[in-house]
Amino acid sequence: MLQEFVQTSHKFQVPSNYSVLQWSFDSKMADAATLEFRATVAFLYEGVPHHVVGTWQPKKKDAQRDAADRALGLFVGRWGTQIPGVTQNPTDNRKLLPTGVAQEDDETLLVQHCRHSKACGGILPSWSIRWEGDGCRATVEVSLLGVSHQFAGAAQTSEEAARVDVARRLLFYLQCPGFQDTYEPDPSADAVVTRKIPPPPANWAHDSVAEGALEVAEKKTAIMRLQNRLQQTFSHSIRPGSSVWSWSYETDPDDDDWPALSCASVTIPAMGMTFKGDWLRGQRDAQLSTIQQVTRALDELEFNS
């Protein structure tokens, strides 16, 4: 149903052989032995890349259905009936500007729009700024129909220009009077040409607690993924019931800090090789360093085979 909805776009038709819905998954530890999954679906609608994240679920398929259901509930069930035309004075949103404010002050106009918007519930936007080399990019977070939305602008030469740029893009997205024709779909955009929608900013949908849980899950699943890869690659040479590898660890006896400086080594009989990683704090990070070496060796082996 979500795919059919995306394909009904009037301003922009998804190119042929284009993956209409593009999925990615986060994982975290629900308890000491159980993983949970959260799906993010990316799609082009009216030429604009969208990312929608669901809630944590015990299975990937459940997470996928949850994200799709939430996207449909928002864009079909609520969005179409209340947006655009959400301000109390939709005939000319620029009348919302306070006396003496320049007409081109799109940032102020966005603030006033959110203050008077039923869809925003009067909640004002919040801004974040990050520099990428010589370019400054602004992200604005707004509440629309009770759902948090983040919008990123293009790189600009100053913070002020970056804030105005993203404000103008959001006013266009909301189809505010005077902004409906500001932009049009770009057929040369990366999301179209590469057939891959660029990912959202890192940790865009995570709080600090969730970030820590995701990091732990990512580290644990990295070990599990490599173990499964070794078992599949050397399935004919591994004896039933035997381990695919054996690990050993060293710690620096002169290090009094915690976690201690550690170094991990792994022997993989099927490869006839032993790998030793870097000295890092904590056995888990030391193990991940060694895993990176094993992964590179496997990649090279598969490339040359």
C-alpha positions in Angstrom: 0.0 0.0 0.0 2.8 2.4 0.8 4.5 1.7 -2.5 1.3 2.3 -4.4 0.8 5.6 -2.6 4.3 6.8 -3.4 3.8 5.9 -7.1 0.7 8.2 -7.2 3.0 11.3 -7.1 1.6 14.0 -9.4 4.7 16.2 -9.8 7.3 13.5 -10.0 7.2 10.0 -11.4 9.7 7.5 -10.0 12.0 6.4 -12.8 11.7 2.8 -14.2 13.8 0.2 -12.5 13.9 2.4 -9.4 13.5 0.9 -6.0 10.4 2.7 -4.8 10.9 1.9 -1.1 14.4 1.7 0.2 14.8 0.1 3.6 17.4 0.2 6.3 17.4 -1.2 9.8 18.8 -0.4 13.3 19.2 -2.9 16.0 19.7 -2.9 19.7 19.8 -5.3 22.6 16.4 -5.8 24.2 18.1 -7.8 26.9 21.4 -9.8 27.3 20.6 -12.1 24.4 17.7 -10.7 22.4 17.9 -8.2 19.5 15.2 -5.7 18.5 14.9 -4.0 15.2 13.7 -0.6 13.9 13.1 0.1 10.3 13.6 3.2 8.3 12.0 3.5 4.9 13.2 6.1 2.3 11.2 7.1 -0.8 10.8 10.0 -3.3 7.4 11.6 -3.1 6.7 14.7 -5.3 10.4 14.6 -6.0 11.4 15.2 -2.3 13.3 12.4 -0.5 11.5 11.3 2.7 12.7 9.1 5.5 10.2 7.6 8.0 11.3 5.6 11.0 9.2 3.1 12.9 9.3 1.7 16.5 11.4 -1.1 17.9 10.1 -4.6 17.1 11.2 -8.2 17.8 11.5 -9.1 14.1 12.7 -7.2 11.0 9.5 -8.0 9.1 7.5 -6.6 12.0 9.6 -3.5 12.1 9.2 -3.1 8.3 5.4 -3.3 8.6 5.3 -0.9 11.5 7.3 1.8 9.6 5.1 1.4 6.5 1.9 1.5 8.6 3.0 4.7 10.3 4.0 6.4 7.0 0.5 5.6 5.6 -1.2 6.7 8.7 0.5 10.1 8.5 0.6 10.9 4.8 -2.7 9.3 3.8 -4.7 9.4 7.0 -3.8 12.8 8.3 -1.5 14.8 6.1 -3.7 15.0 3.0 -6.7 16.3 5.0 -4.9 19.1 6.9 -1.9 20.2 4.9 -1.5 22.6 3.0 -3.5 25.5 4.1 -2.9 25.0 7.8 -2.5 28.6 9.0 -5.3 30.6 10.5 -4.8 33.2 7.7 -3.9 31.1 4.6 -4.6 33.9 2.1 -1.2 35.5 2.5 1.2 34.0 5.1 3.5 37.0 4.8 0.8 39.1 6.6 1.9 37.1 9.7 5.2 39.0 9.8 5.5 41.5 12.6 5.6 45.2 11.7 9.0 46.3 10.6 10.3 42.8 9.6 11.7 42.6 6.1 9.5 40.7 3.7 12.4 38.4 2.7 13.0 37.2 6.3 11.9 33.7 5.6 13.2 32.4 8.9 10.9 34.8 10.8 8.0 33.8 8.5 8.5 30.1 9.3 8.4 30.9 13.1 5.2 32.9 12.7 3.7 30.1 10.5 4.4 27.5 13.2 3.0 29.8 15.9 -0.3 30.1 14.1 -0.4 26.7 12.4 -3.0 24.1 13.6 -0.8 21.4 12.2 2.2 22.6 14.3 0.1 23.1 17.4 1.8 26.3 18.1 5.1 24.6 18.7 8.0 26.7 17.4 10.8 25.2 15.2 14.2 24.4 16.7 17.4 24.7 14.7 20.8 23.0 14.6 23.8 24.0 12.6 26.9 22.1 11.4 29.8 23.0 9.3 31.1 20.7 6.6 34.4 22.1 5.4 33.6 25.6 4.1 29.9 24.9 3.9 27.3 25.5 6.6 24.2 23.4 6.7 21.1 24.0 8.8 18.5 21.5 10.0 15.2 22.6 11.4 12.9 20.4 13.5 9.2 21.0 13.6 6.1 19.2 15.0 3.6 18.4 12.3 0.3 16.7 13.3 2.1 15.5 16.5 5.0 13.9 14.6 8.5 15.3 14.8 9.9 16.2 11.4 13.5 17.2 10.5 14.3 19.2 7.4 17.9 19.8 6.1 18.9 22.6 3.8 21.7 22.9 1.3 25.3 23.9 2.2 25.7 27.7 2.4 28.6 30.1 3.1 27.2 31.4 6.4 25.0 30.3 9.3 22.4 33.0 8.5 22.2 31.9 4.9 21.8 28.3 5.9 19.0 29.1 8.3 17.1 31.1 5.6 17.7 28.4 3.1 16.1 25.6 5.1 13.3 27.8 6.3 12.5 28.6 2.6 12.5 24.9 1.7 10.2 24.0 4.6 7.8 26.8 3.6 7.7 25.4 0.1 7.2 21.9 1.4 4.2 23.1 3.4 2.9 24.8 0.3 2.6 28.1 2.1 1.1 30.9 -0.2 3.9 32.6 -2.1 6.2 29.6 -1.9 4.3 26.9 -3.9 6.5 27.4 -7.0 9.8 28.1 -5.3 11.3 24.7 -6.2 10.6 21.9 -8.7 11.9 18.3 -8.8 15.5 18.0 -10.0 16.0 15.1 -12.4 19.8 15.4 -11.9 19.7 15.0 -8.1 21.8 12.3 -6.6 18.7 10.5 -5.3 17.5 10.2 -8.9 20.8 9.7 -10.9 22.3 7.1 -8.5 18.9 5.4 -7.8 19.9 5.6 -4.1 18.4 8.0 -1.7 21.1 9.6 0.4 20.9 8.7 4.1 19.6 11.2 6.7 22.1 12.8 9.1 23.7 10.4 11.6 21.6 9.7 14.6 18.7 11.9 13.3 16.1 9.8 15.1 18.1 8.8 18.2 18.3 10.3 21.6 21.6 9.9 23.6 20.3 6.7 25.4 19.3 5.1 22.1 22.7 6.0 20.6 24.5 4.0 23.3 22.2 1.0 22.8 22.7 1.1 19.1 26.4 1.2 19.4 26.4 -1.8 21.7 24.1 -3.7 19.3 26.2 -2.7 16.3 29.4 -4.1 17.9 27.7 -7.3 18.9 26.1 -7.9 15.5 29.4 -7.2 13.8 30.9 -10.2 15.6 27.9 -12.3 14.8 27.9 -11.3 11.1 31.6 -12.2 10.7 31.1 -15.5 12.4 28.2 -16.4 10.1 30.3 -15.3 7.1 33.2 -17.6 8.1 30.8 -20.5 8.6 29.3 -20.1 5.2 32.6 -19.5 3.4 34.4 -22.5 5.0 31.4 -24.8 5.5 33.1 -27.7 3.8 36.2 -27.6 5.9 34.8 -27.0 9.3 34.1 -30.1 11.3 30.6 -30.5 12.8 30.6 -29.2 16.4 33.9 -27.4 16.1 34.3 -23.6 16.6 35.1 -21.5 13.6 37.7 -19.5 15.6 39.4 -19.2 18.9 40.1 -15.9 20.7 42.8 -14.8 23.2 43.4 -11.5 24.9 46.3 -9.6 26.4 46.2 -6.7 28.8 48.8 -4.1 29.6 50.1 -4.9 33.1 51.4 -1.3 33.5 48.0 0.3 32.7 46.0 1.3 35.8 43.1 2.9 33.9 39.7 1.2 33.3 38.9 -0.3 30.9 42.4 -1.6 30.5 44.4 -1.5 27.4 43.8 -4.7 25.6 44.8 -6.6 22.4 42.8 -9.4 20.9 44.0 -12.2 18.7 41.9 -14.7 16.8 43.0 -18.0 15.2 40.9 -19.3 12.3 41.9 -22.9 11.5 40.0 -23.0 8.2 42.2 -20.1 6.9 45.3 -21.3 8.6 45.9 -17.8 10.0 46.0 -15.8 13.2 45.1 -12.2 13.3 46.1 -9.6 16.0 44.4 -6.3 16.3 45.4 -2.9 17.8 45.8 -2.1 21.5 42.6 -0.4 22.6 40.7 0.2 25.8 38.4 -2.6 26.6 38.2 -6.2 25.2 35.2 -5.4 23.0 36.9 -2.6 21.0 40.1 -4.7 20.8 38.1 -7.5 19.4 36.4 -5.2 16.8 39.9 -4.1 15.7 40.8 -7.7 15.0 37.5 -8.3 13.2 38.3 -5.5 10.8 41.6 -7.3 9.9 39.7 -10.6 9.3 37.1 -8.9 7.2 39.7 -7.3 5.0 41.5 -10.7 4.6 38.2 -12.3 3.6 37.3 -9.6 1.1 40.7 -10.0 -0.5 40.3 -13.8 -0.6 36.9 -13.6 -2.2 38.2 -10.9 -4.7 41.1 -13.1 -5.8 39.1 -16.3 -6.0 
